[in-house]
Amino acid sequence: MAGHLVALETLEQADSPESIYDQWSDDYDQNLMEHYQYIAPKIAVDAFCEFQQPSQSSIIDYGCGTGIVGELLAKRGYHHIDGMDISQGMLDQARPKMENGQSVYQKLIKADLTQTIETPDEHYEGMICVGSFANGHLQPWHLDEMLRTIRMDGPVVLFMNEQFYLKDNFPGYFEHLGKQRKWELIRQQRHNYMEALERPGWLVVARRC
Ligand SMILES: C[S@@+](CC[C@H](N)C(=O)[O-])C[C@H]1O[C@@H](n2cnc3c(N)ncnc32)[C@H](O)[C@@H]1O
């Protein structure tokens, strides 16, 4: 397993993942896609597309990294995608990505998603977040601030590693969000998220209330 993956799995909550991703950014795509056949972005984008949102919908990709999710969304016809991430190195890899002569992302914003997000309420029509809820990354309660930026009925699709999903009781927090009428949980599904490495994860599909 690559050193960066080991470093991430031993990250403590008090540590910032920013420098690990800055250092990994150059070979992140090759490492994950070619060596491990990382399929979480495809699973999440397929789930997002089930909502059949109009192609002009504005979408936020939280923890967009190098833009693998954005590329897949653009291939499915979405061209109003913004991305936010804490790592400048990862954002620099996402910036040049193009689909049909157009940049995949309209805006790429460097932001720490554990803090207040500088986006108005209900600004986006849908959100997707793949691989960013984990130890030393985002915790369940950071979802509140993300959901604030999504319009009523907007699709919300997450994908996360099972280890943190269980350890940090994400299912309990999802239920709490449902009780607070912040979202309606539609389904949670277990999937391995790398084809060449045993890595169970969870797809979470919801709709903003
Ligand atoms: C495993 S990568 C996933 C990237 C991309 N979504 C993908 O599937 O390839 C996790 C991403 O979350 C970002 N991240 C972690 N903690 C963050 C935070 N507090 N605020 C914003 N982004 C964060 C990292 O910089 C990294 O790009």
The ligand as an ORCA input file, in Angstrom:
! r2SCAN-3c Opt
* xyz 0 1
  C      -9.415     10.979     -0.313
  S      -9.381     12.613     -0.963
  C     -10.805     12.584     -2.013
  C     -10.695     13.557     -3.145
  C     -11.755     13.356     -4.233
  N     -13.084     13.643     -3.749
  C     -11.661     11.954     -4.782
  O     -12.597     11.163     -4.585
  O     -10.633     11.646     -5.416
  C      -9.955     13.618      0.387
  C      -9.929     15.106      0.079
  O     -10.522     15.801      1.190
  C      -9.809     17.005      1.369
  N     -10.001     17.464      2.739
  C      -9.668     16.830      3.876
  N      -9.977     17.590      4.948
  C     -10.522     18.732      4.468
  C     -11.017     19.916      5.065
  N     -11.002     20.082      6.385
  N     -11.517     20.881      4.283
  C     -11.517     20.725      2.914
  N     -11.044     19.635      2.289
  C     -10.559     18.652      3.047
  C      -8.366     16.616      1.073
  O      -7.541     17.735      0.798
  C      -8.535     15.676     -0.113
  O      -8.443     16.332     -1.349
*
